[in-house]
Amino acid sequence: MWNKLQAMLIASAIFLQESGEYLSGGNTWRATSEFEKLTRIIQEAVTTICLSAARRFRRDLSQSIPLLSTGPCFFRTIDGLLWMWPLYVASNASGILDTQRRWIKNTLFDLGLIGGIPKASMLVSIACLSLDFSVIANLFFCLGSK
């Protein structure tokens, strides 16, 4: 339950950041103390989710390589399902380190691979593919022309 609250904090802070940027009509919003506070809220919530996930799934935060796949499955499927939303929201948060984002995505991918929850792996795949639509369009164009 705590991690769902953290996910909602992230989503709310991102919404407020985007709303403030839209309403201010320029880059002046990013220089305000409110924007900085919202960024800190996002970073702290992502860190809390990562620490909780590391403890629950027995993973090392210092390594971006999945450790869950090297050993037996240490969680029930229902645990994995409850972790999908907070991890996905955290993986899409702005202003976090790339190593942290990679760790979250690897954990989410392992939930699908090892935990038997294919939707968790699909979330990571879709998030990775949706970063650059031109790559996807070119791939479909190349595949379609053969």
Summary of the structure (lengths in Angstrom):
residues: 146
radius of gyration: 17.3
end to end distance: 49.4
largest distance: 54.1
contacts: 410
relative contact order: 0.12
helix: 76%
strand: 0%
